[in-house]
Amino acid sequence: MKIDDIDTANPEALAPVLLAAIQRLGQLGRNGAIALAAILEDDDGDFDEAASWIADVASGALND
């Protein structure tokens, strides 16, 4: 998937890309987190919403 396609991607197309990106950030550890933090704006409500959902997924609180 190209970055230009993200705005129109449906959940089924976006989820595997997001999973791969999150896993890669996990492999990069603190350096990956720092790179993400460097481009994140303080008032990014969309990021905050996504982070909340990702936390739910990670904790097993979100099931089909």
PDB file of N, CA, C, O and CB in Angstrom:
ATOM      1  N   MET A   1       0.850  -1.167   0.000  1.00  0.00           N
ATOM      2  CA  MET A   1       0.000   0.000   0.000  1.00  0.00           C
ATOM      3  C   MET A   1       0.898   1.233   0.000  1.00  0.00           C
ATOM      4  O   MET A   1       1.901   1.293   0.711  1.00  0.00           O
ATOM      5  CB  MET A   1      -0.968  -0.004   1.222  1.00  0.00           C
ATOM      6  N   LYS A   2       0.519   2.201  -0.802  1.00  0.00           N
ATOM      7  CA  LYS A   2       1.238   3.472  -0.835  1.00  0.00           C
ATOM      8  C   LYS A   2       0.650   4.405   0.219  1.00  0.00           C
ATOM      9  O   LYS A   2      -0.534   4.321   0.545  1.00  0.00           O
ATOM     10  CB  LYS A   2       1.165   4.120  -2.250  1.00  0.00           C
ATOM     11  N   ILE A   3       1.469   5.274   0.737  1.00  0.00           N
ATOM     12  CA  ILE A   3       1.003   6.220   1.752  1.00  0.00           C
ATOM     13  C   ILE A   3      -0.175   7.037   1.230  1.00  0.00           C
ATOM     14  O   ILE A   3      -1.083   7.361   1.996  1.00  0.00           O
ATOM     15  CB  ILE A   3       2.146   7.154   2.183  1.00  0.00           C
ATOM     16  N   ASP A   4      -0.177   7.374  -0.051  1.00  0.00           N
ATOM     17  CA  ASP A   4      -1.290   8.130  -0.628  1.00  0.00           C
ATOM     18  C   ASP A   4      -2.613   7.380  -0.537  1.00  0.00           C
ATOM     19  O   ASP A   4      -3.673   8.005  -0.576  1.00  0.00           O
ATOM     20  CB  ASP A   4      -0.995   8.463  -2.074  1.00  0.00           C
ATOM     21  N   ASP A   5      -2.577   6.062  -0.418  1.00  0.00           N
ATOM     22  CA  ASP A   5      -3.794   5.246  -0.360  1.00  0.00           C
ATOM     23  C   ASP A   5      -4.390   5.149   1.045  1.00  0.00           C
ATOM     24  O   ASP A   5      -5.514   4.673   1.205  1.00  0.00           O
ATOM     25  CB  ASP A   5      -3.498   3.857  -0.872  1.00  0.00           C
ATOM     26  N   ILE A   6      -3.669   5.582   2.040  1.00  0.00           N
ATOM     27  CA  ILE A   6      -4.129   5.430   3.423  1.00  0.00           C
ATOM     28  C   ILE A   6      -5.434   6.172   3.683  1.00  0.00           C
ATOM     29  O   ILE A   6      -6.302   5.661   4.391  1.00  0.00           O
ATOM     30  CB  ILE A   6      -3.064   5.924   4.383  1.00  0.00           C
ATOM     31  N   ASP A   7      -5.585   7.367   3.121  1.00  0.00           N
ATOM     32  CA  ASP A   7      -6.799   8.153   3.369  1.00  0.00           C
ATOM     33  C   ASP A   7      -8.070   7.476   2.890  1.00  0.00           C
ATOM     34  O   ASP A   7      -9.149   7.757   3.413  1.00  0.00           O
ATOM     35  CB  ASP A   7      -6.679   9.486   2.709  1.00  0.00           C
ATOM     36  N   THR A   8      -7.967   6.594   1.911  1.00  0.00           N
ATOM     37  CA  THR A   8      -9.157   5.945   1.373  1.00  0.00           C
ATOM     38  C   THR A   8      -9.209   4.444   1.688  1.00  0.00           C
ATOM     39  O   THR A   8     -10.121   3.746   1.245  1.00  0.00           O
ATOM     40  CB  THR A   8      -9.214   6.152  -0.125  1.00  0.00           C
ATOM     41  N   ALA A   9      -8.250   3.962   2.439  1.00  0.00           N
ATOM     42  CA  ALA A   9      -8.192   2.525   2.745  1.00  0.00           C
ATOM     43  C   ALA A   9      -9.321   2.129   3.692  1.00  0.00           C
ATOM     44  O   ALA A   9      -9.661   2.861   4.622  1.00  0.00           O
ATOM     45  CB  ALA A   9      -6.826   2.157   3.366  1.00  0.00           C
ATOM     46  N   ASN A  10      -9.889   0.964   3.436  1.00  0.00           N
ATOM     47  CA  ASN A  10     -10.891   0.441   4.361  1.00  0.00           C
ATOM     48  C   ASN A  10     -10.160  -0.292   5.496  1.00  0.00           C
ATOM     49  O   ASN A  10      -8.962  -0.553   5.390  1.00  0.00           O
ATOM     50  CB  ASN A  10     -11.904  -0.517   3.623  1.00  0.00           C
ATOM     51  N   PRO A  11     -10.869  -0.622   6.575  1.00  0.00           N
ATOM     52  CA  PRO A  11     -10.217  -1.261   7.717  1.00  0.00           C
ATOM     53  C   PRO A  11      -9.475  -2.547   7.367  1.00  0.00           C
ATOM     54  O   PRO A  11      -8.392  -2.805   7.892  1.00  0.00           O
ATOM     55  CB  PRO A  11     -11.234  -1.558   8.768  1.00  0.00           C
ATOM     56  N   GLU A  12     -10.058  -3.351   6.478  1.00  0.00           N
ATOM     57  CA  GLU A  12      -9.430  -4.625   6.127  1.00  0.00           C
ATOM     58  C   GLU A  12      -8.118  -4.433   5.370  1.00  0.00           C
ATOM     59  O   GLU A  12      -7.213  -5.259   5.487  1.00  0.00           O
ATOM     60  CB  GLU A  12     -10.385  -5.460   5.292  1.00  0.00           C
ATOM     61  N   ALA A  13      -8.006  -3.359   4.599  1.00  0.00           N
ATOM     62  CA  ALA A  13      -6.768  -3.078   3.875  1.00  0.00           C
ATOM     63  C   ALA A  13      -5.735  -2.407   4.778  1.00  0.00           C
ATOM     64  O   ALA A  13      -4.535  -2.641   4.639  1.00  0.00           O
ATOM     65  CB  ALA A  13      -7.055  -2.193   2.661  1.00  0.00           C
ATOM     66  N   LEU A  14      -6.203  -1.582   5.694  1.00  0.00           N
ATOM     67  CA  LEU A  14      -5.299  -0.814   6.544  1.00  0.00           C
ATOM     68  C   LEU A  14      -4.737  -1.629   7.707  1.00  0.00           C
ATOM     69  O   LEU A  14      -3.577  -1.447   8.078  1.00  0.00           O
ATOM     70  CB  LEU A  14      -6.014   0.397   7.078  1.00  0.00           C
ATOM     71  N   ALA A  15      -5.528  -2.512   8.281  1.00  0.00           N
ATOM     72  CA  ALA A  15      -5.113  -3.251   9.477  1.00  0.00           C
ATOM     73  C   ALA A  15      -3.795  -4.006   9.308  1.00  0.00           C
ATOM     74  O   ALA A  15      -2.942  -3.901  10.190  1.00  0.00           O
ATOM     75  CB  ALA A  15      -6.189  -4.223   9.862  1.00  0.00           C
ATOM     76  N   PRO A  16      -3.577  -4.761   8.225  1.00  0.00           N
ATOM     77  CA  PRO A  16      -2.299  -5.477   8.120  1.00  0.00           C
ATOM     78  C   PRO A  16      -1.095  -4.541   7.972  1.00  0.00           C
ATOM     79  O   PRO A  16       0.006  -4.859   8.422  1.00  0.00           O
ATOM     80  CB  PRO A  16      -2.343  -6.425   6.942  1.00  0.00           C
ATOM     81  N   VAL A  17      -1.314  -3.398   7.343  1.00  0.00           N
ATOM     82  CA  VAL A  17      -0.228  -2.425   7.193  1.00  0.00           C
ATOM     83  C   VAL A  17       0.103  -1.817   8.556  1.00  0.00           C
ATOM     84  O   VAL A  17       1.271  -1.665   8.914  1.00  0.00           O
ATOM     85  CB  VAL A  17      -0.616  -1.309   6.175  1.00  0.00           C
ATOM     86  N   LEU A  18      -0.933  -1.477   9.303  1.00  0.00           N
ATOM     87  CA  LEU A  18      -0.733  -0.926  10.635  1.00  0.00           C
ATOM     88  C   LEU A  18      -0.052  -1.923  11.552  1.00  0.00           C
ATOM     89  O   LEU A  18       0.858  -1.562  12.298  1.00  0.00           O
ATOM     90  CB  LEU A  18      -2.056  -0.495  11.231  1.00  0.00           C
ATOM     91  N   LEU A  19      -0.481  -3.167  11.506  1.00  0.00           N
ATOM     92  CA  LEU A  19       0.139  -4.198  12.332  1.00  0.00           C
ATOM     93  C   LEU A  19       1.625  -4.329  12.010  1.00  0.00           C
ATOM     94  O   LEU A  19       2.455  -4.387  12.917  1.00  0.00           O
ATOM     95  CB  LEU A  19      -0.569  -5.545  12.130  1.00  0.00           C
ATOM     96  N   ALA A  20       1.958  -4.375  10.739  1.00  0.00           N
ATOM     97  CA  ALA A  20       3.367  -4.492  10.345  1.00  0.00           C
ATOM     98  C   ALA A  20       4.168  -3.288  10.821  1.00  0.00           C
ATOM     99  O   ALA A  20       5.299  -3.439  11.282  1.00  0.00           O
ATOM    100  CB  ALA A  20       3.489  -4.636   8.820  1.00  0.00           C
ATOM    101  N   ALA A  21       3.593  -2.096  10.715  1.00  0.00           N
ATOM    102  CA  ALA A  21       4.298  -0.887  11.152  1.00  0.00           C
ATOM    103  C   ALA A  21       4.493  -0.872  12.668  1.00  0.00           C
ATOM    104  O   ALA A  21       5.565  -0.510  13.155  1.00  0.00           O
ATOM    105  CB  ALA A  21       3.528   0.365  10.711  1.00  0.00           C
ATOM    106  N   ILE A  22       3.461  -1.263  13.411  1.00  0.00           N
ATOM    107  CA  ILE A  22       3.569  -1.300  14.875  1.00  0.00           C
ATOM    108  C   ILE A  22       4.589  -2.348  15.309  1.00  0.00           C
ATOM    109  O   ILE A  22       5.383  -2.106  16.218  1.00  0.00           O
ATOM    110  CB  ILE A  22       2.193  -1.599  15.515  1.00  0.00           C
ATOM    111  N   GLN A  23       4.570  -3.504  14.665  1.00  0.00           N
ATOM    112  CA  GLN A  23       5.545  -4.536  15.012  1.00  0.00           C
ATOM    113  C   GLN A  23       6.968  -4.056  14.729  1.00  0.00           C
ATOM    114  O   GLN A  23       7.880  -4.310  15.516  1.00  0.00           O
ATOM    115  CB  GLN A  23       5.256  -5.831  14.233  1.00  0.00           C
ATOM    116  N   ARG A  24       7.155  -3.368  13.613  1.00  0.00           N
ATOM    117  CA  ARG A  24       8.491  -2.857  13.281  1.00  0.00           C
ATOM    118  C   ARG A  24       8.926  -1.802  14.289  1.00  0.00           C
ATOM    119  O   ARG A  24      10.086  -1.783  14.700  1.00  0.00           O
ATOM    120  CB  ARG A  24       8.512  -2.269  11.855  1.00  0.00           C
ATOM    121  N   LEU A  25       8.012  -0.924  14.694  1.00  0.00           N
ATOM    122  CA  LEU A  25       8.351   0.052  15.733  1.00  0.00           C
ATOM    123  C   LEU A  25       8.739  -0.659  17.020  1.00  0.00           C
ATOM    124  O   LEU A  25       9.659  -0.234  17.720  1.00  0.00           O
ATOM    125  CB  LEU A  25       7.170   1.009  15.989  1.00  0.00           C
ATOM    126  N   GLY A  26       8.038  -1.738  17.328  1.00  0.00           N
ATOM    127  CA  GLY A  26       8.390  -2.521  18.512  1.00  0.00           C
ATOM    128  C   GLY A  26       9.787  -3.102  18.413  1.00  0.00           C
ATOM    129  O   GLY A  26      10.522  -3.135  19.400  1.00  0.00           O
ATOM    130  N   GLN A  27      10.157  -3.561  17.224  1.00  0.00           N
ATOM    131  CA  GLN A  27      11.507  -4.091  17.015  1.00  0.00           C
ATOM    132  C   GLN A  27      12.562  -3.001  17.179  1.00  0.00           C
ATOM    133  O   GLN A  27      13.669  -3.260  17.652  1.00  0.00           O
ATOM    134  CB  GLN A  27      11.621  -4.723  15.624  1.00  0.00           C
ATOM    135  N   LEU A  28      12.206  -1.782  16.784  1.00  0.00           N
ATOM    136  CA  LEU A  28      13.148  -0.663  16.884  1.00  0.00           C
ATOM    137  C   LEU A  28      13.242  -0.116  18.305  1.00  0.00           C
ATOM    138  O   LEU A  28      14.175   0.617  18.634  1.00  0.00           O
ATOM    139  CB  LEU A  28      12.737   0.451  15.934  1.00  0.00           C
ATOM    140  N   GLY A  29      12.274  -0.475  19.140  1.00  0.00           N
ATOM    141  CA  GLY A  29      12.311  -0.079  20.548  1.00  0.00           C
ATOM    142  C   GLY A  29      12.233   1.420  20.763  1.00  0.00           C
ATOM    143  O   GLY A  29      11.486   2.129  20.088  1.00  0.00           O
ATOM    144  N   ARG A  30      13.011   1.877  21.705  1.00  0.00           N
ATOM    145  CA  ARG A  30      12.985   3.295  22.071  1.00  0.00           C
ATOM    146  C   ARG A  30      13.263   4.198  20.878  1.00  0.00           C
ATOM    147  O   ARG A  30      12.649   5.258  20.754  1.00  0.00           O
ATOM    148  CB  ARG A  30      14.000   3.570  23.167  1.00  0.00           C
ATOM    149  N   ASN A  31      14.174   3.799  20.000  1.00  0.00           N
ATOM    150  CA  ASN A  31      14.474   4.627  18.830  1.00  0.00           C
ATOM    151  C   ASN A  31      13.240   4.807  17.948  1.00  0.00           C
ATOM    152  O   ASN A  31      13.009   5.891  17.412  1.00  0.00           O
ATOM    153  CB  ASN A  31      15.616   4.003  18.015  1.00  0.00           C
ATOM    154  N   GLY A  32      12.451   3.747  17.799  1.00  0.00           N
ATOM    155  CA  GLY A  32      11.217   3.852  17.034  1.00  0.00           C
ATOM    156  C   GLY A  32      10.215   4.779  17.702  1.00  0.00           C
ATOM    157  O   GLY A  32       9.558   5.579  17.036  1.00  0.00           O
ATOM    158  N   ALA A  33      10.101   4.670  19.009  1.00  0.00           N
ATOM    159  CA  ALA A  33       9.188   5.534  19.752  1.00  0.00           C
ATOM    160  C   ALA A  33       9.608   6.991  19.662  1.00  0.00           C
ATOM    161  O   ALA A  33       8.763   7.877  19.526  1.00  0.00           O
ATOM    162  CB  ALA A  33       9.119   5.102  21.210  1.00  0.00           C
ATOM    163  N   ILE A  34      10.894   7.241  19.736  1.00  0.00           N
ATOM    164  CA  ILE A  34      11.397   8.614  19.629  1.00  0.00           C
ATOM    165  C   ILE A  34      11.117   9.186  18.246  1.00  0.00           C
ATOM    166  O   ILE A  34      10.732  10.349  18.124  1.00  0.00           O
ATOM    167  CB  ILE A  34      12.904   8.660  19.923  1.00  0.00           C
ATOM    168  N   ALA A  35      11.305   8.382  17.202  1.00  0.00           N
ATOM    169  CA  ALA A  35      11.029   8.849  15.843  1.00  0.00           C
ATOM    170  C   ALA A  35       9.554   9.194  15.681  1.00  0.00           C
ATOM    171  O   ALA A  35       9.218  10.194  15.048  1.00  0.00           O
ATOM    172  CB  ALA A  35      11.440   7.787  14.813  1.00  0.00           C
ATOM    173  N   LEU A  36       8.666   8.367  16.253  1.00  0.00           N
ATOM    174  CA  LEU A  36       7.238   8.643  16.185  1.00  0.00           C
ATOM    175  C   LEU A  36       6.900   9.907  16.975  1.00  0.00           C
ATOM    176  O   LEU A  36       6.163  10.763  16.486  1.00  0.00           O
ATOM    177  CB  LEU A  36       6.433   7.446  16.717  1.00  0.00           C
ATOM    178  N   ALA A  37       7.421  10.028  18.161  1.00  0.00           N
ATOM    179  CA  ALA A  37       7.150  11.198  19.002  1.00  0.00           C
ATOM    180  C   ALA A  37       7.620  12.487  18.333  1.00  0.00           C
ATOM    181  O   ALA A  37       7.013  13.542  18.516  1.00  0.00           O
ATOM    182  CB  ALA A  37       7.829  11.041  20.365  1.00  0.00           C
ATOM    183  N   ALA A  38       8.688  12.403  17.568  1.00  0.00           N
ATOM    184  CA  ALA A  38       9.246  13.598  16.921  1.00  0.00           C
ATOM    185  C   ALA A  38       8.302  14.175  15.875  1.00  0.00           C
ATOM    186  O   ALA A  38       8.352  15.374  15.599  1.00  0.00           O
ATOM    187  CB  ALA A  38      10.585  13.269  16.274  1.00  0.00           C
ATOM    188  N   ILE A  39       7.448  13.351  15.290  1.00  0.00           N
ATOM    189  CA  ILE A  39       6.542  13.860  14.257  1.00  0.00           C
ATOM    190  C   ILE A  39       5.108  14.024  14.750  1.00  0.00           C
ATOM    191  O   ILE A  39       4.254  14.515  14.012  1.00  0.00           O
ATOM    192  CB  ILE A  39       6.559  12.939  13.065  1.00  0.00           C
ATOM    193  N   LEU A  40       4.840  13.625  15.962  1.00  0.00           N
ATOM    194  CA  LEU A  40       3.500  13.699  16.528  1.00  0.00           C
ATOM    195  C   LEU A  40       3.239  15.082  17.105  1.00  0.00           C
ATOM    196  O   LEU A  40       4.052  15.618  17.858  1.00  0.00           O
ATOM    197  CB  LEU A  40       3.310  12.628  17.607  1.00  0.00           C
ATOM    198  N   GLU A  41       2.103  15.649  16.745  1.00  0.00           N
ATOM    199  CA  GLU A  41       1.716  16.945  17.299  1.00  0.00           C
ATOM    200  C   GLU A  41       0.990  16.729  18.626  1.00  0.00           C
ATOM    201  O   GLU A  41       0.287  15.733  18.801  1.00  0.00           O
ATOM    202  CB  GLU A  41       0.817  17.735  16.299  1.00  0.00           C
ATOM    203  N   ASP A  42       1.162  17.657  19.548  1.00  0.00           N
ATOM    204  CA  ASP A  42       0.593  17.531  20.893  1.00  0.00           C
ATOM    205  C   ASP A  42      -0.926  17.382  20.907  1.00  0.00           C
ATOM    206  O   ASP A  42      -1.470  16.688  21.765  1.00  0.00           O
ATOM    207  CB  ASP A  42       0.975  18.727  21.711  1.00  0.00           C
ATOM    208  N   ASP A  43      -1.601  18.014  19.982  1.00  0.00           N
ATOM    209  CA  ASP A  43      -3.066  18.038  20.010  1.00  0.00           C
ATOM    210  C   ASP A  43      -3.682  17.150  18.932  1.00  0.00           C
ATOM    211  O   ASP A  43      -4.727  17.489  18.377  1.00  0.00           O
ATOM    212  CB  ASP A  43      -3.564  19.462  19.843  1.00  0.00           C
ATOM    213  N   ASP A  44      -3.054  16.034  18.633  1.00  0.00           N
ATOM    214  CA  ASP A  44      -3.534  15.135  17.585  1.00  0.00           C
ATOM    215  C   ASP A  44      -4.575  14.182  18.162  1.00  0.00           C
ATOM    216  O   ASP A  44      -4.242  13.105  18.656  1.00  0.00           O
ATOM    217  CB  ASP A  44      -2.359  14.342  16.957  1.00  0.00           C
ATOM    218  N   GLY A  45      -5.829  14.589  18.094  1.00  0.00           N
ATOM    219  CA  GLY A  45      -6.920  13.795  18.641  1.00  0.00           C
ATOM    220  C   GLY A  45      -7.096  12.454  17.932  1.00  0.00           C
ATOM    221  O   GLY A  45      -7.471  11.463  18.559  1.00  0.00           O
ATOM    222  N   ASP A  46      -6.828  12.419  16.633  1.00  0.00           N
ATOM    223  CA  ASP A  46      -6.942  11.160  15.897  1.00  0.00           C
ATOM    224  C   ASP A  46      -5.926  10.147  16.401  1.00  0.00           C
ATOM    225  O   ASP A  46      -6.240   8.965  16.540  1.00  0.00           O
ATOM    226  CB  ASP A  46      -6.751  11.395  14.393  1.00  0.00           C
ATOM    227  N   PHE A  47      -4.710  10.608  16.675  1.00  0.00           N
ATOM    228  CA  PHE A  47      -3.697   9.709  17.214  1.00  0.00           C
ATOM    229  C   PHE A  47      -4.115   9.208  18.592  1.00  0.00           C
ATOM    230  O   PHE A  47      -3.996   8.019  18.890  1.00  0.00           O
ATOM    231  CB  PHE A  47      -2.331  10.414  17.291  1.00  0.00           C
ATOM    232  N   ASP A  48      -4.600  10.112  19.425  1.00  0.00           N
ATOM    233  CA  ASP A  48      -5.031   9.721  20.767  1.00  0.00           C
ATOM    234  C   ASP A  48      -6.143   8.671  20.702  1.00  0.00           C
ATOM    235  O   ASP A  48      -6.143   7.713  21.475  1.00  0.00           O
ATOM    236  CB  ASP A  48      -5.510  10.952  21.554  1.00  0.00           C
ATOM    237  N   GLU A  49      -7.085   8.856  19.780  1.00  0.00           N
ATOM    238  CA  GLU A  49      -8.172   7.890  19.609  1.00  0.00           C
ATOM    239  C   GLU A  49      -7.615   6.539  19.172  1.00  0.00           C
ATOM    240  O   GLU A  49      -7.982   5.500  19.721  1.00  0.00           O
ATOM    241  CB  GLU A  49      -9.203   8.404  18.577  1.00  0.00           C
ATOM    242  N   ALA A  50      -6.728   6.559  18.183  1.00  0.00           N
ATOM    243  CA  ALA A  50      -6.136   5.314  17.690  1.00  0.00           C
ATOM    244  C   ALA A  50      -5.314   4.624  18.772  1.00  0.00           C
ATOM    245  O   ALA A  50      -5.377   3.403  18.917  1.00  0.00           O
ATOM    246  CB  ALA A  50      -5.260   5.589  16.466  1.00  0.00           C
ATOM    247  N   ALA A  51      -4.546   5.398  19.529  1.00  0.00           N
ATOM    248  CA  ALA A  51      -3.727   4.820  20.597  1.00  0.00           C
ATOM    249  C   ALA A  51      -4.598   4.138  21.642  1.00  0.00           C
ATOM    250  O   ALA A  51      -4.222   3.101  22.189  1.00  0.00           O
ATOM    251  CB  ALA A  51      -2.865   5.901  21.257  1.00  0.00           C
ATOM    252  N   SER A  52      -5.750   4.715  21.916  1.00  0.00           N
ATOM    253  CA  SER A  52      -6.679   4.108  22.872  1.00  0.00           C
ATOM    254  C   SER A  52      -7.197   2.765  22.357  1.00  0.00           C
ATOM    255  O   SER A  52      -7.268   1.793  23.110  1.00  0.00           O
ATOM    256  CB  SER A  52      -7.856   5.056  23.150  1.00  0.00           C
ATOM    257  N   TRP A  53      -7.557   2.714  21.078  1.00  0.00           N
ATOM    258  CA  TRP A  53      -8.035   1.460  20.489  1.00  0.00           C
ATOM    259  C   TRP A  53      -6.921   0.426  20.449  1.00  0.00           C
ATOM    260  O   TRP A  53      -7.158  -0.752  20.718  1.00  0.00           O
ATOM    261  CB  TRP A  53      -8.583   1.701  19.074  1.00  0.00           C
ATOM    262  N   ILE A  54      -5.717   0.853  20.118  1.00  0.00           N
ATOM    263  CA  ILE A  54      -4.590  -0.075  20.066  1.00  0.00           C
ATOM    264  C   ILE A  54      -4.299  -0.631  21.467  1.00  0.00           C
ATOM    265  O   ILE A  54      -3.976  -1.809  21.617  1.00  0.00           O
ATOM    266  CB  ILE A  54      -3.332   0.628  19.486  1.00  0.00           C
ATOM    267  N   ALA A  55      -4.414   0.214  22.476  1.00  0.00           N
ATOM    268  CA  ALA A  55      -4.225  -0.259  23.854  1.00  0.00           C
ATOM    269  C   ALA A  55      -5.271  -1.315  24.201  1.00  0.00           C
ATOM    270  O   ALA A  55      -4.958  -2.308  24.857  1.00  0.00           O
ATOM    271  CB  ALA A  55      -4.303   0.921  24.855  1.00  0.00           C
ATOM    272  N   ASP A  56      -6.518  -1.101  23.760  1.00  0.00           N
ATOM    273  CA  ASP A  56      -7.561  -2.093  24.004  1.00  0.00           C
ATOM    274  C   ASP A  56      -7.240  -3.421  23.313  1.00  0.00           C
ATOM    275  O   ASP A  56      -7.417  -4.494  23.891  1.00  0.00           O
ATOM    276  CB  ASP A  56      -8.915  -1.564  23.523  1.00  0.00           C
ATOM    277  N   VAL A  57      -6.768  -3.330  22.077  1.00  0.00           N
ATOM    278  CA  VAL A  57      -6.394  -4.544  21.344  1.00  0.00           C
ATOM    279  C   VAL A  57      -5.248  -5.258  22.066  1.00  0.00           C
ATOM    280  O   VAL A  57      -5.277  -6.475  22.245  1.00  0.00           O
ATOM    281  CB  VAL A  57      -5.986  -4.202  19.882  1.00  0.00           C
ATOM    282  N   ALA A  58      -4.245  -4.489  22.475  1.00  0.00           N
ATOM    283  CA  ALA A  58      -3.066  -5.079  23.130  1.00  0.00           C
ATOM    284  C   ALA A  58      -3.422  -5.755  24.455  1.00  0.00           C
ATOM    285  O   ALA A  58      -2.809  -6.756  24.826  1.00  0.00           O
ATOM    286  CB  ALA A  58      -2.006  -4.002  23.374  1.00  0.00           C
ATOM    287  N   SER A  59      -4.397  -5.218  25.157  1.00  0.00           N
ATOM    288  CA  SER A  59      -4.781  -5.792  26.450  1.00  0.00           C
ATOM    289  C   SER A  59      -5.773  -6.939  26.317  1.00  0.00           C
ATOM    290  O   SER A  59      -6.112  -7.592  27.304  1.00  0.00           O
ATOM    291  CB  SER A  59      -5.373  -4.721  27.332  1.00  0.00           C
ATOM    292  N   GLY A  60      -6.235  -7.183  25.097  1.00  0.00           N
ATOM    293  CA  GLY A  60      -7.219  -8.245  24.889  1.00  0.00           C
ATOM    294  C   GLY A  60      -8.636  -7.818  25.207  1.00  0.00           C
ATOM    295  O   GLY A  60      -9.543  -8.648  25.254  1.00  0.00           O
ATOM    296  N   ALA A  61      -8.832  -6.526  25.426  1.00  0.00           N
ATOM    297  CA  ALA A  61     -10.164  -6.032  25.798  1.00  0.00           C
ATOM    298  C   ALA A  61     -11.095  -5.892  24.596  1.00  0.00           C
ATOM    299  O   ALA A  61     -12.302  -5.718  24.764  1.00  0.00           O
ATOM    300  CB  ALA A  61     -10.041  -4.692  26.501  1.00  0.00           C
ATOM    301  N   LEU A  62     -10.546  -5.965  23.397  1.00  0.00           N
ATOM    302  CA  LEU A  62     -11.371  -5.793  22.204  1.00  0.00           C
ATOM    303  C   LEU A  62     -11.428  -7.115  21.441  1.00  0.00           C
ATOM    304  O   LEU A  62     -10.412  -7.617  20.961  1.00  0.00           O
ATOM    305  CB  LEU A  62     -10.813  -4.653  21.297  1.00  0.00           C
ATOM    306  N   ASN A  63     -12.608  -7.653  21.342  1.00  0.00           N
ATOM    307  CA  ASN A  63     -12.833  -8.900  20.614  1.00  0.00           C
ATOM    308  C   ASN A  63     -13.932  -8.687  19.592  1.00  0.00           C
ATOM    309  O   ASN A  63     -14.726  -7.755  19.717  1.00  0.00           O
ATOM    310  CB  ASN A  63     -13.198 -10.056  21.579  1.00  0.00           C
ATOM    311  N   ASP A  64     -13.983  -9.540  18.586  1.00  0.00           N
ATOM    312  CA  ASP A  64     -15.038  -9.427  17.556  1.00  0.00           C
ATOM    313  C   ASP A  64     -16.397  -9.501  18.165  1.00  0.00           C
ATOM    314  O   ASP A  64     -17.398  -9.424  17.452  1.00  0.00           O
ATOM    315  CB  ASP A  64     -14.898 -10.513  16.508  1.00  0.00           C
TER     316      ASP A  64
END
